[in-house]
Amino acid sequence: MSSRIIIKNLPKHYSEERFREHFSTKGEVTDARLMYNAQGDFRRFGYIGYRTEKEAKAALRYFNDTFIDTSKIVVEEARPYGDAALPRP
């Protein structure tokens, strides 16, 4: 496992500042990124990077299937771009 996690089903109007602050309760956040499409619309998922793999695992266990506002979020291990284990359409 890497020290990055992916968070899916985020609320529509969620800021990167609030995103970073929320997930920093379980460790030192090194990077936070919300994903947007080419038109600038929020795709309702983002990535959080932690200092260590141990912090990322703790955050994954703690935050998975919890709520942010009224959205139930899903937290998973982030996989590298082009990974063979990623589901293909």
C-alpha positions in Angstrom: 0.0 0.0 0.0 1.1 3.5 -0.7 0.7 6.6 1.5 -2.0 8.0 -0.7 -5.8 7.3 -0.4 -8.7 8.2 -2.7 -11.9 9.6 -1.3 -15.0 9.1 -3.4 -18.6 10.6 -3.2 -17.5 14.0 -1.7 -20.1 16.8 -1.4 -20.6 18.9 -4.5 -19.5 22.2 -3.0 -16.4 21.1 -1.1 -13.2 23.2 -1.0 -9.7 22.0 -1.0 -9.0 23.9 2.2 -11.8 22.1 4.0 -10.8 18.8 2.4 -7.2 19.1 3.7 -8.4 20.2 7.2 -10.9 17.3 7.6 -8.4 14.6 6.7 -5.4 16.1 8.7 -7.0 14.8 11.9 -5.4 11.3 11.3 -1.9 12.3 10.4 0.3 14.8 8.6 -1.1 15.6 5.1 1.5 16.1 2.5 -0.8 16.8 -0.4 -4.5 17.1 -1.2 -6.1 17.3 -4.6 -9.7 17.5 -5.7 -10.4 16.3 -9.2 -12.2 18.5 -11.8 -13.1 17.8 -15.5 -12.0 19.9 -18.5 -15.1 22.2 -18.0 -14.1 22.9 -14.4 -16.9 20.8 -12.8 -16.1 18.9 -9.6 -16.0 15.2 -10.1 -16.7 14.5 -6.4 -13.5 12.7 -5.6 -10.0 13.6 -4.4 -6.7 12.3 -3.2 -4.9 12.7 0.1 -1.2 12.0 0.7 0.1 11.2 4.1 3.7 11.3 5.4 3.7 7.5 6.1 1.9 4.4 5.0 0.9 3.8 8.6 -1.0 7.1 8.8 -2.7 6.4 5.5 -3.9 3.0 6.7 -5.2 4.5 9.9 -7.1 7.2 8.0 -8.5 4.6 5.6 -9.9 2.6 8.5 -11.2 5.6 10.3 -12.9 7.6 7.5 -14.3 4.8 5.3 -18.1 4.7 5.3 -18.4 7.9 7.3 -20.3 11.1 6.4 -19.2 14.6 5.3 -22.2 16.8 5.4 -24.9 14.4 4.1 -22.6 12.5 1.7 -21.5 9.0 2.7 -17.8 8.8 1.6 -15.9 5.8 0.4 -12.1 5.7 1.2 -9.8 3.3 -0.7 -6.1 2.8 -1.3 -5.0 4.9 -4.3 -3.5 2.9 -7.1 -0.9 4.2 -9.6 -2.0 5.5 -13.0 -2.1 2.6 -15.5 -2.2 -0.1 -12.8 -3.4 -3.5 -14.2 -5.7 -3.9 -11.2 -7.8 -0.9 -12.0 -11.2 -1.7 -13.5 -11.5 -0.9 -17.2 -14.7 0.4 -18.8 
